Amino acid sequence: NKEFYTTIIDKHKDLGENTLFAGGIWAWVGPIVMYNRTIANTLPALSACKEKGIKEVVATIWHNGAESNLIMSLPGLQLYAEYDYSGEYNPEKIARRFKTCCNAKYEDFLALDAAEHPEGDLTGENTIRYFLYNDPLIGLADKHIENLPIDISSFYKNLSSDFAVDVVRKLVAALELKADFSVRLKKAYDAKDNQLLTELASECQEIMERLDALRICHRDAWMLYNKPFGWEAVEKRYGALIFRFSTTKDRIQAYLEGDIPSIEELEEERLWYDCRTEKGELAFGKLGWGTFDPIYTAGV
């Protein structure tokens, strides 16, 4: 809020004359840029900077391990630029200017944020990563996913045609099946529902194909807009996910055919990822900026 920023600006001014402000375009927490958070944090900050006479403002775009293409941050840069010129946030004016500068629709980028908020709570963050990187057999995020107030598969299915960005369309298509797969698998196993387990084994193949389609689309966009360096870190994650679904398919089939007496990973009780002891208001809320390894495995 504005009071927070004005307090911090005053403290910095006590240290020296030439205080500048570095805000952020939230591109560092997953495959999309979180514009709800960007706008909510930026507007009170810029208002405070204006009130306190700050002459220099920087919009930072951190990309420490994030999957997003940096070109998706352009609307945020437009926001900072227009505030500098006009001293206010007017989304209609920004949209017109963005169309002129970038030949794209401002609202198309803001709409992507919906994929991050299945609970409808706009303060949450990083949810997509938990859906995408949650292992189908280990399921560290399962407890949160099964306590969502909505059908997550239907949520992403309904979003799949809404987005103008190719990579995000491929992402939500993968999440339609992937997001709650581990929860559905665990329930079928616990219920000893062999027919459903057979269907889920077949679904593994479809998920692998959707993940690979996402990988290829993401790679093409990355090579077009970013330097190639860093893609190897993102592609490593796709490889792990695809191979894990191959293993999951084989493990289910081995169990159904009697080659193994149990699937040990599915025997384990699912716990809350954030160590809570009971269900809270939000299943995900603020679990933090979880990166690949700690979401994927407890063996980090």
DRENDO-1510 file (C-alpha; in Angstrom, 1 decimal, always signed):
<recs>
REC; n; res; u; v; w
REC; 1; ASN; +0.0; +0.0; +0.0 .
REC; 2; LYS; +1.0; +3.6; -0.4 .
REC; 3; GLU; +1.8; +4.1; +3.3 .
REC; 4; PHE; +4.3; +1.3; +3.1 .
REC; 5; TYR; +6.1; +2.8; +0.1 .
REC; 6; THR; +6.2; +6.4; +1.5 .
REC; 7; THR; +7.7; +5.1; +4.8 .
REC; 8; ILE; +10.4; +3.2; +3.0 .
REC; 9; ILE; +11.1; +6.1; +0.7 .
REC; 10; ASP; +11.6; +8.4; +3.8 .
REC; 11; LYS; +14.0; +5.9; +5.3 .
REC; 12; HIS; +16.0; +5.7; +2.1 .
REC; 13; LYS; +16.1; +9.5; +1.9 .
REC; 14; ASP; +17.7; +9.6; +5.3 .
REC; 15; LEU; +20.6; +7.7; +3.8 .
REC; 16; GLY; +21.3; +10.0; +0.9 .
REC; 17; GLU; +20.0; +12.5; -1.6 .
REC; 18; ASN; +19.6; +10.5; -4.8 .
REC; 19; THR; +17.0; +7.9; -4.0 .
REC; 20; LEU; +15.5; +6.0; -6.9 .
REC; 21; PHE; +12.8; +3.4; -6.9 .
REC; 22; ALA; +13.0; -0.1; -8.6 .
REC; 23; GLY; +9.6; -1.7; -8.9 .
REC; 24; GLY; +8.9; -5.0; -10.6 .
REC; 25; ILE; +6.9; -6.6; -13.4 .
REC; 26; TRP; +6.0; -10.0; -11.9 .
REC; 27; ALA; +7.6; -12.3; -14.5 .
REC; 28; TRP; +9.6; -14.4; -12.1 .
REC; 29; VAL; +7.0; -16.8; -10.6 .
REC; 30; GLY; +6.0; -19.0; -13.5 .
REC; 31; PRO; +5.0; -19.3; -17.1 .
REC; 32; ILE; +2.9; -16.1; -17.2 .
REC; 33; VAL; +3.4; -12.6; -16.0 .
REC; 34; MET; +1.2; -11.9; -13.1 .
REC; 35; TYR; -0.4; -8.6; -14.0 .
REC; 36; ASN; -2.9; -8.4; -11.2 .
REC; 37; ARG; +0.0; -8.5; -8.7 .
REC; 38; THR; +2.1; -6.1; -10.9 .
REC; 39; ILE; -0.7; -3.5; -11.0 .
REC; 40; ALA; -1.7; -3.9; -7.3 .
REC; 41; ASN; +1.9; -3.3; -6.2 .
REC; 42; THR; +3.0; -0.8; -8.8 .
REC; 43; LEU; +0.2; +1.8; -8.6 .
REC; 44; PRO; +0.6; +2.7; -4.8 .
REC; 45; ALA; +4.4; +2.6; -5.3 .
REC; 46; LEU; +4.3; +5.1; -8.2 .
REC; 47; SER; +1.8; +7.3; -6.4 .
REC; 48; ALA; +4.2; +7.4; -3.4 .
REC; 49; CYS; +7.2; +8.2; -5.7 .
REC; 50; LYS; +5.3; +11.0; -7.3 .
REC; 51; GLU; +4.2; +12.4; -3.9 .
REC; 52; LYS; +7.8; +12.2; -2.5 .
REC; 53; GLY; +9.5; +13.7; -5.5 .
REC; 54; ILE; +11.4; +10.6; -6.7 .
REC; 55; LYS; +12.9; +11.5; -10.0 .
REC; 56; GLU; +14.0; +8.1; -11.3 .
REC; 57; VAL; +12.0; +4.9; -11.4 .
REC; 58; VAL; +13.1; +1.5; -12.8 .
REC; 59; ALA; +10.8; -1.4; -13.8 .
REC; 60; THR; +12.7; -4.6; -13.1 .
REC; 61; ILE; +12.0; -7.9; -14.9 .
REC; 62; TRP; +13.7; -10.7; -12.9 .
REC; 63; HIS; +13.9; -14.0; -14.8 .
REC; 64; ASN; +15.7; -16.2; -12.2 .
REC; 65; GLY; +14.5; -19.6; -13.3 .
REC; 66; ALA; +11.1; -18.4; -14.6 .
REC; 67; GLU; +9.5; -20.0; -17.6 .
REC; 68; SER; +7.9; -16.9; -19.1 .
REC; 69; ASN; +9.0; -15.3; -22.3 .
REC; 70; LEU; +10.3; -11.8; -21.5 .
REC; 71; ILE; +8.3; -10.2; -24.3 .
REC; 72; MET; +5.2; -10.9; -22.2 .
REC; 73; SER; +6.4; -8.1; -19.9 .
REC; 74; LEU; +5.9; -5.4; -22.5 .
REC; 75; PRO; +2.5; -4.3; -21.2 .
REC; 76; GLY; +4.1; -3.7; -17.8 .
REC; 77; LEU; +6.7; -1.5; -19.4 .
REC; 78; GLN; +3.9; +0.4; -21.1 .
REC; 79; LEU; +2.2; +0.9; -17.8 .
REC; 80; TYR; +5.3; +2.4; -16.2 .
REC; 81; ALA; +5.9; +4.7; -19.3 .
REC; 82; GLU; +2.3; +5.9; -19.4 .
REC; 83; TYR; +2.3; +6.7; -15.7 .
REC; 84; ASP; +5.4; +8.7; -16.1 .
REC; 85; TYR; +3.9; +10.8; -18.9 .
REC; 86; SER; +0.4; +11.2; -17.4 .
REC; 87; GLY; +0.8; +10.7; -13.7 .
REC; 88; GLU; -2.1; +8.2; -13.5 .
REC; 89; TYR; -3.2; +4.7; -14.4 .
REC; 90; ASN; -5.8; +4.8; -17.2 .
REC; 91; PRO; -6.2; +1.3; -18.7 .
REC; 92; GLU; -8.1; +2.5; -21.7 .
REC; 93; LYS; -5.3; +5.0; -22.6 .
REC; 94; ILE; -2.7; +2.3; -22.0 .
REC; 95; ALA; -4.5; -0.1; -24.2 .
REC; 96; ARG; -4.6; +2.4; -27.1 .
REC; 97; ARG; -0.9; +3.2; -26.7 .
REC; 98; PHE; +0.1; -0.4; -26.4 .
REC; 99; LYS; -1.8; -1.2; -29.6 .
REC; 100; THR; +0.2; +1.6; -31.3 .
REC; 101; CYS; +3.6; +0.7; -29.9 .
REC; 102; CYS; +3.4; -3.1; -30.0 .
REC; 103; ASN; +0.4; -3.9; -32.3 .
REC; 104; ALA; -1.1; -6.1; -29.6 .
REC; 105; LYS; -4.1; -6.0; -27.2 .
REC; 106; TYR; -3.3; -4.9; -23.6 .
REC; 107; GLU; -6.3; -6.9; -22.3 .
REC; 108; ASP; -5.0; -10.1; -23.9 .
REC; 109; PHE; -2.0; -10.1; -21.6 .
REC; 110; LEU; -3.9; -9.1; -18.5 .
REC; 111; ALA; -6.4; -12.0; -19.2 .
REC; 112; LEU; -3.6; -14.6; -18.8 .
REC; 113; ASP; -3.6; -14.1; -15.1 .
REC; 114; ALA; -6.8; -16.1; -14.8 .
REC; 115; ALA; -4.8; -19.3; -15.2 .
REC; 116; GLU; -3.0; -18.6; -11.9 .
REC; 117; HIS; -6.1; -18.2; -9.8 .
REC; 118; PRO; -8.4; -21.2; -9.8 .
REC; 119; GLU; -9.5; -20.2; -6.2 .
REC; 120; GLY; -10.4; -16.7; -7.5 .
REC; 121; ASP; -8.0; -15.1; -4.9 .
REC; 122; LEU; -5.8; -12.7; -6.8 .
REC; 123; THR; -3.1; -12.5; -4.1 .
REC; 124; GLY; -2.1; -16.1; -4.6 .
REC; 125; GLU; +1.0; -16.8; -6.7 .
REC; 126; ASN; +2.9; -19.6; -8.4 .
REC; 127; THR; -0.1; -22.0; -8.5 .
REC; 128; ILE; +0.5; -23.1; -12.1 .
REC; 129; ARG; +4.0; -24.4; -11.1 .
REC; 130; TYR; +2.4; -26.6; -8.4 .
REC; 131; PHE; -0.1; -28.0; -10.9 .
REC; 132; LEU; +2.6; -28.5; -13.6 .
REC; 133; TYR; +5.5; -29.8; -11.5 .
REC; 134; ASN; +3.6; -31.9; -8.9 .
REC; 135; ASP; +4.8; -35.5; -9.5 .
REC; 136; PRO; +2.1; -38.0; -10.7 .
REC; 137; LEU; +3.3; -40.6; -8.2 .
REC; 138; ILE; +4.7; -38.7; -5.3 .
REC; 139; GLY; +2.1; -35.9; -5.3 .
REC; 140; LEU; +3.6; -33.4; -2.8 .
REC; 141; ALA; +0.9; -30.9; -3.7 .
REC; 142; ASP; -2.0; -33.4; -3.8 .
REC; 143; LYS; -3.5; -32.4; -0.4 .
REC; 144; HIS; -3.9; -28.8; -1.7 .
REC; 145; ILE; -5.3; -29.8; -5.1 .
REC; 146; GLU; -7.9; -32.2; -3.7 .
REC; 147; ASN; -9.2; -29.4; -1.4 .
REC; 148; LEU; -9.8; -26.9; -4.1 .
REC; 149; PRO; -13.4; -25.6; -4.2 .
REC; 150; ILE; -13.7; -26.3; -7.9 .
REC; 151; ASP; -13.2; -29.0; -10.5 .
REC; 152; ILE; -9.7; -28.0; -11.7 .
REC; 153; SER; -9.9; -30.0; -14.9 .
REC; 154; SER; -13.1; -28.2; -15.9 .
REC; 155; PHE; -11.5; -24.9; -14.9 .
REC; 156; TYR; -8.6; -25.3; -17.3 .
REC; 157; LYS; -10.8; -26.9; -20.0 .
REC; 158; ASN; -13.0; -23.8; -20.0 .
REC; 159; LEU; -10.0; -21.5; -20.2 .
REC; 160; SER; -8.3; -23.3; -23.1 .
REC; 161; SER; -9.7; -21.3; -25.9 .
REC; 162; ASP; -9.7; -17.9; -24.1 .
REC; 163; PHE; -6.1; -16.9; -24.5 .
REC; 164; ALA; -4.3; -15.1; -27.4 .
REC; 165; VAL; -0.9; -16.5; -26.5 .
REC; 166; ASP; -0.1; -19.8; -28.1 .
REC; 167; VAL; +2.2; -21.1; -25.2 .
REC; 168; VAL; -0.5; -20.4; -22.6 .
REC; 169; ARG; -3.2; -22.2; -24.7 .
REC; 170; LYS; -0.9; -25.3; -24.8 .
REC; 171; LEU; -0.2; -24.9; -21.1 .
REC; 172; VAL; -3.8; -24.9; -20.0 .
REC; 173; ALA; -4.5; -27.8; -22.4 .
REC; 174; ALA; -1.9; -29.8; -20.6 .
REC; 175; LEU; -3.1; -28.7; -17.2 .
REC; 176; GLU; -6.7; -29.8; -18.1 .
REC; 177; LEU; -5.4; -33.4; -17.5 .
REC; 178; LYS; -2.2; -32.9; -15.6 .
REC; 179; ALA; -3.4; -30.6; -12.8 .
REC; 180; ASP; -5.3; -33.2; -10.8 .
REC; 181; PHE; -4.0; -36.4; -12.3 .
REC; 182; SER; -2.1; -37.4; -9.2 .
REC; 183; VAL; -5.1; -36.9; -7.0 .
REC; 184; ARG; -7.4; -39.0; -9.3 .
REC; 185; LEU; -4.7; -41.7; -9.5 .
REC; 186; LYS; -4.3; -41.9; -5.7 .
REC; 187; LYS; -8.1; -42.1; -5.2 .
REC; 188; ALA; -8.5; -44.8; -7.8 .
REC; 189; TYR; -5.6; -46.8; -6.2 .
REC; 190; ASP; -7.0; -46.5; -2.7 .
REC; 191; ALA; -10.4; -47.6; -4.0 .
REC; 192; LYS; -8.8; -50.6; -5.8 .
REC; 193; ASP; -10.7; -49.4; -8.9 .
REC; 194; ASN; -8.8; -51.4; -11.6 .
REC; 195; GLN; -11.0; -50.2; -14.4 .
REC; 196; LEU; -10.2; -46.6; -13.6 .
REC; 197; LEU; -6.5; -47.4; -13.1 .
REC; 198; THR; -6.5; -48.9; -16.6 .
REC; 199; GLU; -8.1; -45.6; -18.0 .
REC; 200; LEU; -5.5; -43.5; -16.1 .
REC; 201; ALA; -2.7; -45.6; -17.5 .
REC; 202; SER; -4.0; -44.7; -21.0 .
REC; 203; GLU; -4.4; -41.1; -20.0 .
REC; 204; CYS; -0.7; -40.9; -19.2 .
REC; 205; GLN; +0.1; -41.2; -23.0 .
REC; 206; GLU; -2.2; -38.2; -23.8 .
REC; 207; ILE; -0.6; -36.1; -21.0 .
REC; 208; MET; +2.8; -36.9; -22.4 .
REC; 209; GLU; +1.7; -35.8; -25.8 .
REC; 210; ARG; +0.2; -32.5; -24.5 .
REC; 211; LEU; +3.4; -31.8; -22.4 .
REC; 212; ASP; +5.6; -32.4; -25.5 .
REC; 213; ALA; +3.3; -30.1; -27.6 .
REC; 214; LEU; +3.7; -27.5; -24.9 .
REC; 215; ARG; +7.5; -28.0; -24.8 .
REC; 216; ILE; +7.9; -27.5; -28.6 .
REC; 217; CYS; +5.6; -24.4; -28.6 .
REC; 218; HIS; +7.4; -22.9; -25.6 .
REC; 219; ARG; +10.8; -23.7; -27.2 .
REC; 220; ASP; +9.9; -22.0; -30.5 .
REC; 221; ALA; +8.7; -18.9; -28.6 .
REC; 222; TRP; +11.8; -18.8; -26.4 .
REC; 223; MET; +14.1; -19.0; -29.4 .
REC; 224; LEU; +12.2; -16.3; -31.2 .
REC; 225; TYR; +12.1; -13.8; -28.3 .
REC; 226; ASN; +14.9; -14.7; -25.9 .
REC; 227; LYS; +18.5; -15.7; -26.1 .
REC; 228; PRO; +18.9; -19.5; -26.3 .
REC; 229; PHE; +20.8; -19.6; -23.0 .
REC; 230; GLY; +18.6; -20.7; -20.2 .
REC; 231; TRP; +16.3; -22.8; -22.3 .
REC; 232; GLU; +18.2; -25.9; -21.3 .
REC; 233; ALA; +17.1; -25.4; -17.7 .
REC; 234; VAL; +13.5; -25.2; -18.7 .
REC; 235; GLU; +13.6; -28.1; -21.1 .
REC; 236; LYS; +15.2; -30.3; -18.3 .
REC; 237; ARG; +11.9; -29.9; -16.4 .
REC; 238; TYR; +9.8; -30.9; -19.4 .
REC; 239; GLY; +11.9; -33.9; -19.9 .
REC; 240; ALA; +11.5; -35.0; -16.3 .
REC; 241; LEU; +7.7; -34.6; -16.4 .
REC; 242; ILE; +7.3; -36.5; -19.7 .
REC; 243; PHE; +9.5; -39.4; -18.5 .
REC; 244; ARG; +7.7; -39.5; -15.2 .
REC; 245; PHE; +4.4; -40.1; -16.9 .
REC; 246; SER; +6.1; -42.9; -18.9 .
REC; 247; THR; +7.2; -44.4; -15.6 .
REC; 248; THR; +3.7; -43.9; -14.0 .
REC; 249; LYS; +2.1; -45.7; -17.0 .
REC; 250; ASP; +4.5; -48.6; -16.6 .
REC; 251; ARG; +4.0; -48.7; -12.8 .
REC; 252; ILE; +0.2; -48.8; -13.1 .
REC; 253; GLN; +0.4; -51.6; -15.7 .
REC; 254; ALA; +2.8; -53.6; -13.7 .
REC; 255; TYR; +0.5; -53.4; -10.7 .
REC; 256; LEU; -2.6; -54.4; -12.8 .
REC; 257; GLU; -0.8; -57.3; -14.4 .
REC; 258; GLY; +0.3; -58.6; -11.0 .
REC; 259; ASP; +4.0; -58.0; -11.6 .
REC; 260; ILE; +4.3; -55.9; -8.4 .
REC; 261; PRO; +2.1; -56.3; -5.3 .
REC; 262; SER; +1.6; -52.6; -4.8 .
REC; 263; ILE; +2.6; -49.2; -6.0 .
REC; 264; GLU; +4.6; -48.0; -3.1 .
REC; 265; GLU; +4.4; -44.3; -4.0 .
REC; 266; LEU; +0.7; -44.5; -3.8 .
REC; 267; GLU; +0.6; -46.2; -0.5 .
REC; 268; GLU; +2.0; -43.1; +1.2 .
REC; 269; GLU; -0.4; -40.7; +3.0 .
REC; 270; ARG; -0.6; -37.2; +1.4 .
REC; 271; LEU; +0.3; -34.3; +3.6 .
REC; 272; TRP; -0.1; -30.5; +3.4 .
REC; 273; TYR; +2.8; -29.1; +1.4 .
REC; 274; ASP; +3.0; -26.0; +3.8 .
REC; 275; CYS; +2.8; -28.2; +6.9 .
REC; 276; ARG; -0.6; -26.9; +8.0 .
REC; 277; THR; -2.6; -29.3; +10.2 .
REC; 278; GLU; -6.1; -28.6; +8.9 .
REC; 279; LYS; -7.9; -27.2; +5.9 .
REC; 280; GLY; -7.7; -23.4; +5.6 .
REC; 281; GLU; -9.7; -20.8; +3.7 .
REC; 282; LEU; -7.5; -21.3; +0.6 .
REC; 283; ALA; -6.1; -24.5; -0.6 .
REC; 284; PHE; -3.1; -22.8; -2.1 .
REC; 285; GLY; -3.0; -19.2; -1.0 .
REC; 286; LYS; +0.6; -18.1; -0.6 .
REC; 287; LEU; +2.7; -21.2; -0.8 .
REC; 288; GLY; +5.6; -19.1; -2.1 .
REC; 289; TRP; +7.6; -19.0; -5.3 .
REC; 290; GLY; +8.3; -22.8; -5.4 .
REC; 291; THR; +10.8; -23.7; -8.1 .
REC; 292; PHE; +10.9; -27.1; -9.9 .
REC; 293; ASP; +12.9; -29.3; -7.5 .
REC; 294; PRO; +11.1; -28.7; -4.2 .
REC; 295; ILE; +7.7; -29.1; -5.9 .
REC; 296; TYR; +8.7; -32.2; -7.8 .
REC; 297; THR; +10.5; -34.2; -5.1 .
REC; 298; ALA; +11.1; -34.2; -1.4 .
REC; 299; GLY; +14.6; -35.5; -2.2 .
REC; 300; VAL; +16.2; -32.2; -2.9 .
</recs>
